[in-house]
Amino acid sequence: MSSHPATLPADARLHIEAGHSWAKLPIVAFVVGVAGIAGTFALGMGNTKQLYHSWLVALLYFLSLALGSLFFVLIQFLAKAGWSVVVRRIAENLAAPVPIFALLFVPILMGMHDLYHWTHADAVAHDELLQGKSSFLNNGFFIVRAVVYFAVWSFLATWYRRQSVAQDQTGDHAYTRRMTMASAPGVAAFALSITFAAFDWAMSLDPHWYSTMWGVWYFSGAILSAFALITVFTLRLQGAGLLRGVVNGEHYHDLGKLVFAFTVFWAYISFSQYFLIWYANIPEETSYFAHRMGNSWESVGILLMVGHFAVPFLFMMPRTIKRNPATLFLGACWVLLMHYVDIYYAVMPNLHHEGVRFAATDALAFLGVGGVYLGLALMMMRKGALVPVKDPRLPESLAFQNV
């Protein structure tokens, strides 16, 4: 028999009250974000290529956290999962700020000429390959596709959170049925949009190179880092006295297993992409890795092999690590750090062919985009219960045990 309660404990503390230490965090995050954005543009206007590449890295990184959280929500409803209900609202709140990324994408549109070689008319005129891709890689269609991506993501993130919060008020199980029915087409729309967004915004930085696995690579990093972020927030909320008796070692164990499993998935996708390109040895496919070998970028590649796979794989393997809050928190934070390195490694060699050059705008853009994103996520957490209190599967989640 389960030793865990099937109902919410009386002292669960499911809301961030006005006097709680977390109540001021949204303001702190917004201040950091505004200061970071101002600093990025003030410092970066003298070197706009560096400015917009720094902004793209930060945008792709934090957008991946929001989109990974959205996928977590979708897949839980698709699988009709019970164990995850107590942490699902945290994922809903982390996905909810997706619409703000449409505004944060504006600098990318401003900097298209500095970022994307295919936007140069003179380059296209003298490049047969770019001419062949011009029906897809052109300014107008690029913008239209971006609008579609953000529309899909914003609708899904906003609709799922609103439905979930509305159920808190009425307890009507029809909300769960609607969200479950919408999850399959939602996953399909999500898969297509994140794949083509990765092609557009990252792979087309080098329009002479392509990989059909690129969208899956970006997805694998997004979902892995989202599992880590959900884990970090859940641990910190409980450490702040919230969610008492709601989230326990069983839930942390499953979150840890997801982080562990998708560490392997990311490594599988990344290695497969490299291996297929290596043995085919086709020049238009090998340029990506050729630019990242023979200089300091090669050291970053080695760091990713060790730090993004070997270290978390070995560290997260034991059961005791996944069930211990301190070690699980450490592992999740490490994964988030390595995910940033992975995004940086994908973008920056297109600007700095000679080797790694970390700029002040890289740090400022990270603070700017991250501050705005986390500020909105924290604000969402203040606006309702931290757990979907009337979800029909909540008792199952509270009583969940690993077997």
N, C-alpha and C positions, 0 to 999 in steps of 0.2 A: 504493500500500500504506500501511497505517496505521503511524505511528511510535510508537504507544502500545502498552504491553504488554497481553497478553490474560490475564495471570495477576497476582495480587497481588504487588507488590514485597516483598522480604524485610524492608525497613526501613519498611514502611507505617505502623506504629504505629496499630493499630486499637482500642486500649483506653485508657481514662483510668486510668492506674495510680495507686496510693495516694499517691505522692509528687508527682504532677503538679499544676501550678498550678490546673487546673480541678477537681481533686478536692475542694477546699474551697468551691467556688462554691455547691453546694446549701445548705450551712449558712448562708453569707452571705445567699443569697436568702431562706431561711426566716426568718432574723432580721429582715431588712428587711420581709418580709411580715407577720410577727406584730406588729412595731412599727407598721407602717402601719395594720393592722386596729384595734389598740388605740387609736391616735391618732384614727382616723376616728370611732370610737364615743364616745371621751372628749370630743372636740371637737364632735361633731355632735348630741349629745343635746339641746342647747338649741334646735336647729332641725332637727327630724326630716325635714321636707320636703327640705331641702338635703342632709341626710345620705343619704337613700335615693335621691335623684336622682344624687348623686355615685357611690354604690355601683352603681347601674344602669349608668352610663356605663362604669365600670371593668369590670364583669362582661361587658357586651356586647362590649367591646373585646377582652379577653383570651380570652373564649370564642370569638370569631370567629377568632382566631389558631389555636386548637386545632382548631376545626371545619374551617377551611381546610386545615390540615395533614392532617386525616383524609380530606378530599376528594381531596387530592393522592395519598394512598396508594390510595384506591379507584380513581381514574381511571387510575393507572399499570397496575394489574392489569387493568382493563377493556380498556385499549388494548394490553395485552401489550407494554408499552414496555420497551425494553432500555437506552436511554441513561441512565435515571434511577435504576438500581439502586444506584449508589454513593452517592446522596444520599437514597434512600428511607428508610433506617433513621433518619436524622435527623428526617424527617417523622413516622415512626412514634412516635418518642420525644416529639415536640412534640404529637402527638395523644393520647398515652397518659394525660395528666392529666385528660382530660375528666370522669371520675367525680367529681373534687373539686369541680367546678362545681355539682354537685347540693347539696353542703354550702354552697358560697358563695352559692347561690341562696336560702338560708334568710332572710337579711336582706330580700330582696325580698318574701317572704311576710309577714314581720313588718311591712313598710312599705307593704303594698298600699293601705291607706286613705290614706296620704300621696301615693302615686304615681298611683293610678288613680281617676278621677272616677266611673267606673261602679260602684265598690264602695260608694258612699254611697247608702243606701236612700232617703233623702229626695230626693236628686237624681234617682234613677230614678223615683220616684213622680210627679215633676212634669215628666218629660221623655219624650215619646212615642217618640222615637228610641231612647233607652236601653231603654225597655220592649220595643221590637221586637227589640233585640239581646240581651235578658237571658237567652235560652236558651243563648247561647254565652258571653256575658260575665257570668259569675257566679263567685263565689269557688270553689265546689266543682269545677266543670268546669275552671276555670283551673288549679287544682292538679293535677287528674288529667292534664291535657294535659302539664303540665310534667314529671310523673313519666314519662310515655310518651316524651317527647323525650329526657330524660336516659338512660332505659333503652336506647333505640335507639343513641344516640351512644356510650354507655359500652360496650355490647356490641361494637359495630363496632371501636372504638379498641382495646379490650382483646384481642379475639379476633385481630385482624390482627397485633398486635405479638407475641402469644404464638405464633401460627403461624410467623411469620417467625423469631423467636428459636429456636423448636424446630427449624427447618430447619438452623440453624447447627450443631446437634449431630449430626443424622443425615444431612443432605444428601439426604433423600428428596424427590424432585420432586413427590410427591403433595401436599405442602404448597402448592406453587405452583399446582397444578391446582385445589385446593380454594379457595384465595383468589381465583383468577381466576373460578371459577364463581360465587362469592358476590358478586363485585363488582357485577354488574348489579342484582340486588335490593337490594344495599347502597346503590348510588347512588340508586335510586328512594326507598328509605326515608329516606335522608339529605335528598334534595330536598324531600320533603313535610314532614319534621320541622323543618328549618331555616326553611322558608317560614312555617309556622304559628307557630313560636316567635317569629319576627320580628313577625308580626301581633300576637301576644299581649303581648309584653314591651315593644315599642317603639311600634307603630302605635296600640295601644289607650290610650296615654297621652292621646291626644285622640280619644275614641270617636265624635265627630261627624264625623271625617275618615277617609277610607279611600283606599287606592291598591292596585290589584291587582298593581302592580309592586314593592311594598315588599319582598316576600320575595326577589326577584331582586336588588334593591338591596343588601340585607344580605349575600346570597351573594357578589355581585361584590366587595364590600369585603373579605369574609372570605378568599376565594381569592387576591385580589391581595396582601393583607397577609401571607398564609401563604407565598406564593412569596418575598416579601421577607424574611420571618423565616428561612425555610430557607436562603436565600442568606447572610444575616448569620451564622447559626450555622456554616454550612459554611466560610465565609471565616475566621471567628475560630478554629475548630478547627484549620484548616490553618495559620493564623498561629501557633498554639500548638505547632506541631511534629507534629500528628497528621495522618492521612490522606495521608501522603507518597506521591506517585506514584499516588494513587488518583483523586482529583478533580483535573481539569486545566482548562485554558482552554476546552476544548470543552463541558464540563458547565456552566461558568460562563456561557458564551455562551448556552446554552439556557435557563438560569435567568433570565438577563437578558432574553431574548426573551419569556419568560412574563410577567415583570414589565411589560415594555413593552406586550405585547398586552392584558393585563388592565387596564392603565391606560386603554386605549382602551375596553375593555368597560365598566368602571365609568362612564366619562364618557358612553358611549352610553346606558346604563340611566338614569343620573341626569338627563341632558338629556331623554330620551324621557319620563320621568315628569313633568318640569316642562312640556314642550311639550304633551303630551296634556291636562294639566290647564289650561294657559293658554288653548288655543284652544277647549276645551269650555266653559270659563267657568261651571261649575256651582258654586254657593256651597258645597255640602257637600264639594267637592273642593279648592277654592281656599284654605281656611282655613289649611292647613299653610304655604303660602308667604306668605299675608297676615301671619301672625305673625312672619315672618322678613324683612319689608321695612319700611323707614321708620325703623329704629333701628340700633343697632350690630350686630345679627344680620345685617343686609344686608352689612356688611363681611366677616363670616365667610363668607357665601355667595360673595362675590367671591374671597376667599382660596382657597376650595375649587376654584373654576373655574380659577384660575391655578396654585395650588400642588398640587392633586390631579390636575390634568390637564395643563395647558400646560407646566409646568416639567418633570415627569418624562417627558412625551411627547417633548419636544425633547431633554432630557438623555440619555435612554436610547436614542434612535434610532441613533446611530453604532455601528458594529460594535466600534470600539476601546474605547468606554466599557464595553460588556458583557464584554469580554475582559480588562479591566484590574481587578485586585482592589480597588484603592483607590477608583476611581471607581464601580465596581459596588456596593461597600459603602456609599458615600455616597448613591447613588441609592436603595438598598434602605432605608436608615435614614430618608430623607426620606419615602418612601412610608408607612412605619410611623407617622411623625409625623402625616402628613396623614390617615391613616385614623382616628387618635384624634380629630382635629378634626372629621371627618365624623360620627363617632358622637356627639360632644359637641353638634354642631349639630342632630342629630336629636332629642336628648333634652331638653337644657336650656332651649330656648325655651318648653317647656311649663310650666316653673317661673318663669323670668325673662322675662316678656313684654316688660318695659321695655327690655331689652338685655343684653349680655354681663356676667356677674358671676362671675368665676372665684374659687372659694372654696378655703380651705385643705383642706377635706374632699375636694375633687376630686383634689388631689395625693396626699393620704394614702390615699384609696381606691385610686388607681392603684398606689401602692407596695404596698399590702396585698394586693390581688388578684393583681397582677403578680408579687410576690415569692413567693407560694404556688405560682402556676402554674409560673413558671420554675424554682423550687426542685425541684418534682416532675419537670419535664422533664429537668433536669440530673441528677437522681438516676437517672432511667431510662437516661441516657446512660452512667452509670458501671456499670450492671448487665450490660452485654454489649458485643459488638463494635459499632463505629460503622458497620459495613457488613454487609449480609447475606452472609456469606462463602461460603455454599454455595448461593446462588441460582443456578439454571441459566442465567440471563441475565447473570450477572456478567462473564464474559469479553467479551460483546458490549458491556457498559457500559464496561469498561476500555479497549477498543479503539475506542470511539466517536469519530467525527470529523464535524463539520459539513460539509455539501457545498453 
